[in-house]
Amino acid sequence: MDEPASVAHEQARRWLRWAAEDLVAARHSADDTEVAPRVACSLAQQAAEKAIKALVVSSDLDPPKTHNLLRLARMLAEETADRLLDVDLEDLTRWAIEGRYPGDLDEATSRDAGRAVELADQVLAIAHAALEAADGSQ
C-alpha cells in the first residue's frame, strides 16, 4: 500500500465505519420478522469482513478480495490475529456464500441470524480496540 500513516489511518477508520453501519443493518434485519434471516447473516459477515479489513489497511497492507475471515485474520500481527481467531470466524465466513446462493443448503434461521450478529459484534469490538491501541501508540 505504501501510503502515509495518516492516509492508511483514515482508510482504516472508513472501513471500520462501514463495518459498523453493516452491523446496524444486520441487527435491524435480525429483529425484523419480515426479513429473511439470511439477510442478517450476510450483513453480519460483511460487517466482520470490513472490520478485519480495517485492521489489514491499518497495518499498511492491501486487503485481498476475499470473504474468508480466517485468511484475513491471519494477515494481522499475532496478538490481534489470536484474538480474532478466538471468535468463530468459520461460522461467519460461511454466510459470505450461503447467504447469497440458494442451492442444497438449509435456510438460515433466526437463531443463525442472532449468532451471526453476535459474532460480528465481537469482531468489531476487537477491531475497535486494536485501532484505539494503535492510535495511542502513535
Chimera marker file (.cmm) of the C-alpha trace (Angstrom):
<marker_set name="trace">
<marker id="1" x="0.000" y="0.000" z="0.000" r="1" g="1" b="0" radius="0.5"/>
<marker id="2" x="2.844" y="2.378" z="0.890" r="1" g="1" b="0" radius="0.5"/>
<marker id="3" x="0.552" y="5.226" z="1.951" r="1" g="1" b="0" radius="0.5"/>
<marker id="4" x="1.462" y="7.783" z="4.588" r="1" g="1" b="0" radius="0.5"/>
<marker id="5" x="0.323" y="6.669" z="8.037" r="1" g="1" b="0" radius="0.5"/>
<marker id="6" x="-2.424" y="9.301" z="8.200" r="1" g="1" b="0" radius="0.5"/>
<marker id="7" x="-3.939" y="8.135" z="4.896" r="1" g="1" b="0" radius="0.5"/>
<marker id="8" x="-3.836" y="4.477" z="5.990" r="1" g="1" b="0" radius="0.5"/>
<marker id="9" x="-5.371" y="5.518" z="9.318" r="1" g="1" b="0" radius="0.5"/>
<marker id="10" x="-8.203" y="7.401" z="7.604" r="1" g="1" b="0" radius="0.5"/>
<marker id="11" x="-8.847" y="4.475" z="5.253" r="1" g="1" b="0" radius="0.5"/>
<marker id="12" x="-8.916" y="2.057" z="8.195" r="1" g="1" b="0" radius="0.5"/>
<marker id="13" x="-11.411" y="4.283" z="10.018" r="1" g="1" b="0" radius="0.5"/>
<marker id="14" x="-13.602" y="4.364" z="6.905" r="1" g="1" b="0" radius="0.5"/>
<marker id="15" x="-13.547" y="0.554" z="6.639" r="1" g="1" b="0" radius="0.5"/>
<marker id="16" x="-14.493" y="0.343" z="10.326" r="1" g="1" b="0" radius="0.5"/>
<marker id="17" x="-17.300" y="2.891" z="9.948" r="1" g="1" b="0" radius="0.5"/>
<marker id="18" x="-18.763" y="0.879" z="7.075" r="1" g="1" b="0" radius="0.5"/>
<marker id="19" x="-18.441" y="-2.260" z="9.186" r="1" g="1" b="0" radius="0.5"/>
<marker id="20" x="-20.391" y="-0.613" z="12.000" r="1" g="1" b="0" radius="0.5"/>
<marker id="21" x="-23.081" y="0.520" z="9.561" r="1" g="1" b="0" radius="0.5"/>
<marker id="22" x="-23.413" y="-3.028" z="8.191" r="1" g="1" b="0" radius="0.5"/>
<marker id="23" x="-23.703" y="-4.362" z="11.742" r="1" g="1" b="0" radius="0.5"/>
<marker id="24" x="-26.534" y="-1.936" z="12.490" r="1" g="1" b="0" radius="0.5"/>
<marker id="25" x="-28.330" y="-3.152" z="9.350" r="1" g="1" b="0" radius="0.5"/>
<marker id="26" x="-27.685" y="-6.766" z="10.373" r="1" g="1" b="0" radius="0.5"/>
<marker id="27" x="-29.206" y="-6.146" z="13.814" r="1" g="1" b="0" radius="0.5"/>
<marker id="28" x="-32.278" y="-4.478" z="12.351" r="1" g="1" b="0" radius="0.5"/>
<marker id="29" x="-32.671" y="-7.294" z="9.827" r="1" g="1" b="0" radius="0.5"/>
<marker id="30" x="-32.320" y="-9.950" z="12.531" r="1" g="1" b="0" radius="0.5"/>
<marker id="31" x="-35.040" y="-8.240" z="14.588" r="1" g="1" b="0" radius="0.5"/>
<marker id="32" x="-37.458" y="-7.815" z="11.669" r="1" g="1" b="0" radius="0.5"/>
<marker id="33" x="-39.647" y="-10.887" z="11.145" r="1" g="1" b="0" radius="0.5"/>
<marker id="34" x="-40.447" y="-9.745" z="7.600" r="1" g="1" b="0" radius="0.5"/>
<marker id="35" x="-36.769" y="-10.008" z="6.597" r="1" g="1" b="0" radius="0.5"/>
<marker id="36" x="-35.284" y="-13.414" z="5.826" r="1" g="1" b="0" radius="0.5"/>
<marker id="37" x="-32.687" y="-14.400" z="8.459" r="1" g="1" b="0" radius="0.5"/>
<marker id="38" x="-30.083" y="-14.995" z="5.713" r="1" g="1" b="0" radius="0.5"/>
<marker id="39" x="-30.050" y="-11.223" z="5.111" r="1" g="1" b="0" radius="0.5"/>
<marker id="40" x="-28.891" y="-10.563" z="8.673" r="1" g="1" b="0" radius="0.5"/>
<marker id="41" x="-26.347" y="-13.380" z="8.375" r="1" g="1" b="0" radius="0.5"/>
<marker id="42" x="-24.896" y="-11.917" z="5.169" r="1" g="1" b="0" radius="0.5"/>
<marker id="43" x="-24.764" y="-8.405" z="6.591" r="1" g="1" b="0" radius="0.5"/>
<marker id="44" x="-23.106" y="-9.651" z="9.777" r="1" g="1" b="0" radius="0.5"/>
<marker id="45" x="-20.457" y="-11.453" z="7.719" r="1" g="1" b="0" radius="0.5"/>
<marker id="46" x="-19.848" y="-8.286" z="5.716" r="1" g="1" b="0" radius="0.5"/>
<marker id="47" x="-19.541" y="-6.239" z="8.908" r="1" g="1" b="0" radius="0.5"/>
<marker id="48" x="-16.902" y="-8.624" z="10.256" r="1" g="1" b="0" radius="0.5"/>
<marker id="49" x="-15.072" y="-8.710" z="6.928" r="1" g="1" b="0" radius="0.5"/>
<marker id="50" x="-14.887" y="-4.928" z="6.734" r="1" g="1" b="0" radius="0.5"/>
<marker id="51" x="-13.739" y="-4.678" z="10.361" r="1" g="1" b="0" radius="0.5"/>
<marker id="52" x="-10.901" y="-7.133" z="9.754" r="1" g="1" b="0" radius="0.5"/>
<marker id="53" x="-10.007" y="-5.369" z="6.511" r="1" g="1" b="0" radius="0.5"/>
<marker id="54" x="-9.812" y="-2.123" z="8.517" r="1" g="1" b="0" radius="0.5"/>
<marker id="55" x="-7.075" y="-3.777" z="10.568" r="1" g="1" b="0" radius="0.5"/>
<marker id="56" x="-5.342" y="-5.023" z="7.431" r="1" g="1" b="0" radius="0.5"/>
<marker id="57" x="-5.382" y="-1.488" z="5.997" r="1" g="1" b="0" radius="0.5"/>
<marker id="58" x="-4.128" y="-0.027" z="9.280" r="1" g="1" b="0" radius="0.5"/>
<marker id="59" x="-1.197" y="-2.477" z="9.014" r="1" g="1" b="0" radius="0.5"/>
<marker id="60" x="-0.347" y="-0.786" z="5.712" r="1" g="1" b="0" radius="0.5"/>
<marker id="61" x="-1.380" y="-3.823" z="3.652" r="1" g="1" b="0" radius="0.5"/>
<marker id="62" x="-3.752" y="-4.042" z="0.717" r="1" g="1" b="0" radius="0.5"/>
<marker id="63" x="-6.775" y="-6.082" z="1.718" r="1" g="1" b="0" radius="0.5"/>
<marker id="64" x="-7.216" y="-9.044" z="-0.623" r="1" g="1" b="0" radius="0.5"/>
<marker id="65" x="-10.533" y="-9.505" z="-2.388" r="1" g="1" b="0" radius="0.5"/>
<marker id="66" x="-11.589" y="-12.458" z="-0.283" r="1" g="1" b="0" radius="0.5"/>
<marker id="67" x="-14.503" y="-13.143" z="2.022" r="1" g="1" b="0" radius="0.5"/>
<marker id="68" x="-12.537" y="-15.702" z="4.039" r="1" g="1" b="0" radius="0.5"/>
<marker id="69" x="-12.325" y="-14.179" z="7.506" r="1" g="1" b="0" radius="0.5"/>
<marker id="70" x="-9.757" y="-16.718" z="8.715" r="1" g="1" b="0" radius="0.5"/>
<marker id="71" x="-7.413" y="-15.803" z="5.858" r="1" g="1" b="0" radius="0.5"/>
<marker id="72" x="-7.820" y="-12.108" z="6.601" r="1" g="1" b="0" radius="0.5"/>
<marker id="73" x="-7.232" y="-12.536" z="10.343" r="1" g="1" b="0" radius="0.5"/>
<marker id="74" x="-4.039" y="-14.483" z="9.685" r="1" g="1" b="0" radius="0.5"/>
<marker id="75" x="-2.612" y="-11.444" z="7.846" r="1" g="1" b="0" radius="0.5"/>
<marker id="76" x="-2.501" y="-9.485" z="11.096" r="1" g="1" b="0" radius="0.5"/>
<marker id="77" x="0.000" y="-9.247" z="13.926" r="1" g="1" b="0" radius="0.5"/>
<marker id="78" x="-0.085" y="-12.320" z="16.151" r="1" g="1" b="0" radius="0.5"/>
<marker id="79" x="-1.803" y="-10.731" z="19.154" r="1" g="1" b="0" radius="0.5"/>
<marker id="80" x="-4.670" y="-9.310" z="17.112" r="1" g="1" b="0" radius="0.5"/>
<marker id="81" x="-4.925" y="-12.414" z="14.952" r="1" g="1" b="0" radius="0.5"/>
<marker id="82" x="-5.143" y="-14.617" z="18.058" r="1" g="1" b="0" radius="0.5"/>
<marker id="83" x="-7.972" y="-12.508" z="19.500" r="1" g="1" b="0" radius="0.5"/>
<marker id="84" x="-9.872" y="-12.721" z="16.218" r="1" g="1" b="0" radius="0.5"/>
<marker id="85" x="-9.258" y="-16.444" z="15.876" r="1" g="1" b="0" radius="0.5"/>
<marker id="86" x="-10.943" y="-16.930" z="19.253" r="1" g="1" b="0" radius="0.5"/>
<marker id="87" x="-14.159" y="-15.832" z="17.505" r="1" g="1" b="0" radius="0.5"/>
<marker id="88" x="-15.883" y="-18.458" z="15.350" r="1" g="1" b="0" radius="0.5"/>
<marker id="89" x="-14.843" y="-16.820" z="12.083" r="1" g="1" b="0" radius="0.5"/>
<marker id="90" x="-15.536" y="-20.001" z="10.147" r="1" g="1" b="0" radius="0.5"/>
<marker id="91" x="-19.208" y="-19.833" z="11.087" r="1" g="1" b="0" radius="0.5"/>
<marker id="92" x="-19.384" y="-16.219" z="9.931" r="1" g="1" b="0" radius="0.5"/>
<marker id="93" x="-17.424" y="-16.857" z="6.743" r="1" g="1" b="0" radius="0.5"/>
<marker id="94" x="-19.983" y="-19.370" z="5.522" r="1" g="1" b="0" radius="0.5"/>
<marker id="95" x="-22.569" y="-16.600" z="5.199" r="1" g="1" b="0" radius="0.5"/>
<marker id="96" x="-20.466" y="-14.949" z="2.501" r="1" g="1" b="0" radius="0.5"/>
<marker id="97" x="-21.590" y="-17.784" z="0.228" r="1" g="1" b="0" radius="0.5"/>
<marker id="98" x="-24.585" y="-19.445" z="1.855" r="1" g="1" b="0" radius="0.5"/>
<marker id="99" x="-26.371" y="-16.138" z="2.320" r="1" g="1" b="0" radius="0.5"/>
<marker id="100" x="-26.139" y="-15.300" z="-1.373" r="1" g="1" b="0" radius="0.5"/>
<marker id="101" x="-26.506" y="-18.511" z="-3.349" r="1" g="1" b="0" radius="0.5"/>
<marker id="102" x="-29.565" y="-20.716" z="-2.997" r="1" g="1" b="0" radius="0.5"/>
<marker id="103" x="-28.941" y="-24.381" z="-3.503" r="1" g="1" b="0" radius="0.5"/>
<marker id="104" x="-28.899" y="-27.508" z="-1.427" r="1" g="1" b="0" radius="0.5"/>
<marker id="105" x="-28.251" y="-25.531" z="1.722" r="1" g="1" b="0" radius="0.5"/>
<marker id="106" x="-30.598" y="-25.222" z="4.664" r="1" g="1" b="0" radius="0.5"/>
<marker id="107" x="-32.335" y="-21.902" z="5.117" r="1" g="1" b="0" radius="0.5"/>
<marker id="108" x="-30.866" y="-19.624" z="7.752" r="1" g="1" b="0" radius="0.5"/>
<marker id="109" x="-32.886" y="-19.450" z="10.944" r="1" g="1" b="0" radius="0.5"/>
<marker id="110" x="-33.498" y="-16.578" z="13.319" r="1" g="1" b="0" radius="0.5"/>
<marker id="111" x="-31.069" y="-18.348" z="15.676" r="1" g="1" b="0" radius="0.5"/>
<marker id="112" x="-28.432" y="-18.264" z="12.898" r="1" g="1" b="0" radius="0.5"/>
<marker id="113" x="-29.080" y="-14.557" z="12.420" r="1" g="1" b="0" radius="0.5"/>
<marker id="114" x="-28.710" y="-13.808" z="16.117" r="1" g="1" b="0" radius="0.5"/>
<marker id="115" x="-25.482" y="-15.799" z="16.328" r="1" g="1" b="0" radius="0.5"/>
<marker id="116" x="-24.025" y="-14.116" z="13.234" r="1" g="1" b="0" radius="0.5"/>
<marker id="117" x="-24.776" y="-10.661" z="14.655" r="1" g="1" b="0" radius="0.5"/>
<marker id="118" x="-23.225" y="-11.672" z="17.994" r="1" g="1" b="0" radius="0.5"/>
<marker id="119" x="-20.054" y="-12.939" z="16.296" r="1" g="1" b="0" radius="0.5"/>
<marker id="120" x="-19.770" y="-9.831" z="14.125" r="1" g="1" b="0" radius="0.5"/>
<marker id="121" x="-20.192" y="-7.685" z="17.225" r="1" g="1" b="0" radius="0.5"/>
<marker id="122" x="-17.229" y="-9.489" z="18.812" r="1" g="1" b="0" radius="0.5"/>
<marker id="123" x="-15.098" y="-8.889" z="15.712" r="1" g="1" b="0" radius="0.5"/>
<marker id="124" x="-15.961" y="-5.195" z="15.656" r="1" g="1" b="0" radius="0.5"/>
<marker id="125" x="-15.113" y="-4.841" z="19.358" r="1" g="1" b="0" radius="0.5"/>
<marker id="126" x="-11.696" y="-6.395" z="18.714" r="1" g="1" b="0" radius="0.5"/>
<marker id="127" x="-11.123" y="-4.148" z="15.696" r="1" g="1" b="0" radius="0.5"/>
<marker id="128" x="-12.116" y="-1.015" z="17.617" r="1" g="1" b="0" radius="0.5"/>
<marker id="129" x="-9.805" y="-1.932" z="20.490" r="1" g="1" b="0" radius="0.5"/>
<marker id="130" x="-6.889" y="-2.675" z="18.142" r="1" g="1" b="0" radius="0.5"/>
<marker id="131" x="-7.301" y="0.615" z="16.279" r="1" g="1" b="0" radius="0.5"/>
<marker id="132" x="-7.610" y="2.540" z="19.546" r="1" g="1" b="0" radius="0.5"/>
<marker id="133" x="-4.415" y="0.896" z="20.794" r="1" g="1" b="0" radius="0.5"/>
<marker id="134" x="-2.683" y="1.818" z="17.530" r="1" g="1" b="0" radius="0.5"/>
<marker id="135" x="-3.903" y="5.414" z="17.909" r="1" g="1" b="0" radius="0.5"/>
<marker id="136" x="-2.444" y="5.538" z="21.409" r="1" g="1" b="0" radius="0.5"/>
<marker id="137" x="0.946" y="4.321" z="20.234" r="1" g="1" b="0" radius="0.5"/>
<marker id="138" x="1.292" y="6.981" z="17.534" r="1" g="1" b="0" radius="0.5"/>
<link id1="1" id2="2" r="1" g="1" b="0" radius="0.2"/>
<link id1="2" id2="3" r="1" g="1" b="0" radius="0.2"/>
<link id1="3" id2="4" r="1" g="1" b="0" radius="0.2"/>
<link id1="4" id2="5" r="1" g="1" b="0" radius="0.2"/>
<link id1="5" id2="6" r="1" g="1" b="0" radius="0.2"/>
<link id1="6" id2="7" r="1" g="1" b="0" radius="0.2"/>
<link id1="7" id2="8" r="1" g="1" b="0" radius="0.2"/>
<link id1="8" id2="9" r="1" g="1" b="0" radius="0.2"/>
<link id1="9" id2="10" r="1" g="1" b="0" radius="0.2"/>
<link id1="10" id2="11" r="1" g="1" b="0" radius="0.2"/>
<link id1="11" id2="12" r="1" g="1" b="0" radius="0.2"/>
<link id1="12" id2="13" r="1" g="1" b="0" radius="0.2"/>
<link id1="13" id2="14" r="1" g="1" b="0" radius="0.2"/>
<link id1="14" id2="15" r="1" g="1" b="0" radius="0.2"/>
<link id1="15" id2="16" r="1" g="1" b="0" radius="0.2"/>
<link id1="16" id2="17" r="1" g="1" b="0" radius="0.2"/>
<link id1="17" id2="18" r="1" g="1" b="0" radius="0.2"/>
<link id1="18" id2="19" r="1" g="1" b="0" radius="0.2"/>
<link id1="19" id2="20" r="1" g="1" b="0" radius="0.2"/>
<link id1="20" id2="21" r="1" g="1" b="0" radius="0.2"/>
<link id1="21" id2="22" r="1" g="1" b="0" radius="0.2"/>
<link id1="22" id2="23" r="1" g="1" b="0" radius="0.2"/>
<link id1="23" id2="24" r="1" g="1" b="0" radius="0.2"/>
<link id1="24" id2="25" r="1" g="1" b="0" radius="0.2"/>
<link id1="25" id2="26" r="1" g="1" b="0" radius="0.2"/>
<link id1="26" id2="27" r="1" g="1" b="0" radius="0.2"/>
<link id1="27" id2="28" r="1" g="1" b="0" radius="0.2"/>
<link id1="28" id2="29" r="1" g="1" b="0" radius="0.2"/>
<link id1="29" id2="30" r="1" g="1" b="0" radius="0.2"/>
<link id1="30" id2="31" r="1" g="1" b="0" radius="0.2"/>
<link id1="31" id2="32" r="1" g="1" b="0" radius="0.2"/>
<link id1="32" id2="33" r="1" g="1" b="0" radius="0.2"/>
<link id1="33" id2="34" r="1" g="1" b="0" radius="0.2"/>
<link id1="34" id2="35" r="1" g="1" b="0" radius="0.2"/>
<link id1="35" id2="36" r="1" g="1" b="0" radius="0.2"/>
<link id1="36" id2="37" r="1" g="1" b="0" radius="0.2"/>
<link id1="37" id2="38" r="1" g="1" b="0" radius="0.2"/>
<link id1="38" id2="39" r="1" g="1" b="0" radius="0.2"/>
<link id1="39" id2="40" r="1" g="1" b="0" radius="0.2"/>
<link id1="40" id2="41" r="1" g="1" b="0" radius="0.2"/>
<link id1="41" id2="42" r="1" g="1" b="0" radius="0.2"/>
<link id1="42" id2="43" r="1" g="1" b="0" radius="0.2"/>
<link id1="43" id2="44" r="1" g="1" b="0" radius="0.2"/>
<link id1="44" id2="45" r="1" g="1" b="0" radius="0.2"/>
<link id1="45" id2="46" r="1" g="1" b="0" radius="0.2"/>
<link id1="46" id2="47" r="1" g="1" b="0" radius="0.2"/>
<link id1="47" id2="48" r="1" g="1" b="0" radius="0.2"/>
<link id1="48" id2="49" r="1" g="1" b="0" radius="0.2"/>
<link id1="49" id2="50" r="1" g="1" b="0" radius="0.2"/>
<link id1="50" id2="51" r="1" g="1" b="0" radius="0.2"/>
<link id1="51" id2="52" r="1" g="1" b="0" radius="0.2"/>
<link id1="52" id2="53" r="1" g="1" b="0" radius="0.2"/>
<link id1="53" id2="54" r="1" g="1" b="0" radius="0.2"/>
<link id1="54" id2="55" r="1" g="1" b="0" radius="0.2"/>
<link id1="55" id2="56" r="1" g="1" b="0" radius="0.2"/>
<link id1="56" id2="57" r="1" g="1" b="0" radius="0.2"/>
<link id1="57" id2="58" r="1" g="1" b="0" radius="0.2"/>
<link id1="58" id2="59" r="1" g="1" b="0" radius="0.2"/>
<link id1="59" id2="60" r="1" g="1" b="0" radius="0.2"/>
<link id1="60" id2="61" r="1" g="1" b="0" radius="0.2"/>
<link id1="61" id2="62" r="1" g="1" b="0" radius="0.2"/>
<link id1="62" id2="63" r="1" g="1" b="0" radius="0.2"/>
<link id1="63" id2="64" r="1" g="1" b="0" radius="0.2"/>
<link id1="64" id2="65" r="1" g="1" b="0" radius="0.2"/>
<link id1="65" id2="66" r="1" g="1" b="0" radius="0.2"/>
<link id1="66" id2="67" r="1" g="1" b="0" radius="0.2"/>
<link id1="67" id2="68" r="1" g="1" b="0" radius="0.2"/>
<link id1="68" id2="69" r="1" g="1" b="0" radius="0.2"/>
<link id1="69" id2="70" r="1" g="1" b="0" radius="0.2"/>
<link id1="70" id2="71" r="1" g="1" b="0" radius="0.2"/>
<link id1="71" id2="72" r="1" g="1" b="0" radius="0.2"/>
<link id1="72" id2="73" r="1" g="1" b="0" radius="0.2"/>
<link id1="73" id2="74" r="1" g="1" b="0" radius="0.2"/>
<link id1="74" id2="75" r="1" g="1" b="0" radius="0.2"/>
<link id1="75" id2="76" r="1" g="1" b="0" radius="0.2"/>
<link id1="76" id2="77" r="1" g="1" b="0" radius="0.2"/>
<link id1="77" id2="78" r="1" g="1" b="0" radius="0.2"/>
<link id1="78" id2="79" r="1" g="1" b="0" radius="0.2"/>
<link id1="79" id2="80" r="1" g="1" b="0" radius="0.2"/>
<link id1="80" id2="81" r="1" g="1" b="0" radius="0.2"/>
<link id1="81" id2="82" r="1" g="1" b="0" radius="0.2"/>
<link id1="82" id2="83" r="1" g="1" b="0" radius="0.2"/>
<link id1="83" id2="84" r="1" g="1" b="0" radius="0.2"/>
<link id1="84" id2="85" r="1" g="1" b="0" radius="0.2"/>
<link id1="85" id2="86" r="1" g="1" b="0" radius="0.2"/>
<link id1="86" id2="87" r="1" g="1" b="0" radius="0.2"/>
<link id1="87" id2="88" r="1" g="1" b="0" radius="0.2"/>
<link id1="88" id2="89" r="1" g="1" b="0" radius="0.2"/>
<link id1="89" id2="90" r="1" g="1" b="0" radius="0.2"/>
<link id1="90" id2="91" r="1" g="1" b="0" radius="0.2"/>
<link id1="91" id2="92" r="1" g="1" b="0" radius="0.2"/>
<link id1="92" id2="93" r="1" g="1" b="0" radius="0.2"/>
<link id1="93" id2="94" r="1" g="1" b="0" radius="0.2"/>
<link id1="94" id2="95" r="1" g="1" b="0" radius="0.2"/>
<link id1="95" id2="96" r="1" g="1" b="0" radius="0.2"/>
<link id1="96" id2="97" r="1" g="1" b="0" radius="0.2"/>
<link id1="97" id2="98" r="1" g="1" b="0" radius="0.2"/>
<link id1="98" id2="99" r="1" g="1" b="0" radius="0.2"/>
<link id1="99" id2="100" r="1" g="1" b="0" radius="0.2"/>
<link id1="100" id2="101" r="1" g="1" b="0" radius="0.2"/>
<link id1="101" id2="102" r="1" g="1" b="0" radius="0.2"/>
<link id1="102" id2="103" r="1" g="1" b="0" radius="0.2"/>
<link id1="103" id2="104" r="1" g="1" b="0" radius="0.2"/>
<link id1="104" id2="105" r="1" g="1" b="0" radius="0.2"/>
<link id1="105" id2="106" r="1" g="1" b="0" radius="0.2"/>
<link id1="106" id2="107" r="1" g="1" b="0" radius="0.2"/>
<link id1="107" id2="108" r="1" g="1" b="0" radius="0.2"/>
<link id1="108" id2="109" r="1" g="1" b="0" radius="0.2"/>
<link id1="109" id2="110" r="1" g="1" b="0" radius="0.2"/>
<link id1="110" id2="111" r="1" g="1" b="0" radius="0.2"/>
<link id1="111" id2="112" r="1" g="1" b="0" radius="0.2"/>
<link id1="112" id2="113" r="1" g="1" b="0" radius="0.2"/>
<link id1="113" id2="114" r="1" g="1" b="0" radius="0.2"/>
<link id1="114" id2="115" r="1" g="1" b="0" radius="0.2"/>
<link id1="115" id2="116" r="1" g="1" b="0" radius="0.2"/>
<link id1="116" id2="117" r="1" g="1" b="0" radius="0.2"/>
<link id1="117" id2="118" r="1" g="1" b="0" radius="0.2"/>
<link id1="118" id2="119" r="1" g="1" b="0" radius="0.2"/>
<link id1="119" id2="120" r="1" g="1" b="0" radius="0.2"/>
<link id1="120" id2="121" r="1" g="1" b="0" radius="0.2"/>
<link id1="121" id2="122" r="1" g="1" b="0" radius="0.2"/>
<link id1="122" id2="123" r="1" g="1" b="0" radius="0.2"/>
<link id1="123" id2="124" r="1" g="1" b="0" radius="0.2"/>
<link id1="124" id2="125" r="1" g="1" b="0" radius="0.2"/>
<link id1="125" id2="126" r="1" g="1" b="0" radius="0.2"/>
<link id1="126" id2="127" r="1" g="1" b="0" radius="0.2"/>
<link id1="127" id2="128" r="1" g="1" b="0" radius="0.2"/>
<link id1="128" id2="129" r="1" g="1" b="0" radius="0.2"/>
<link id1="129" id2="130" r="1" g="1" b="0" radius="0.2"/>
<link id1="130" id2="131" r="1" g="1" b="0" radius="0.2"/>
<link id1="131" id2="132" r="1" g="1" b="0" radius="0.2"/>
<link id1="132" id2="133" r="1" g="1" b="0" radius="0.2"/>
<link id1="133" id2="134" r="1" g="1" b="0" radius="0.2"/>
<link id1="134" id2="135" r="1" g="1" b="0" radius="0.2"/>
<link id1="135" id2="136" r="1" g="1" b="0" radius="0.2"/>
<link id1="136" id2="137" r="1" g="1" b="0" radius="0.2"/>
<link id1="137" id2="138" r="1" g="1" b="0" radius="0.2"/>
</marker_set>
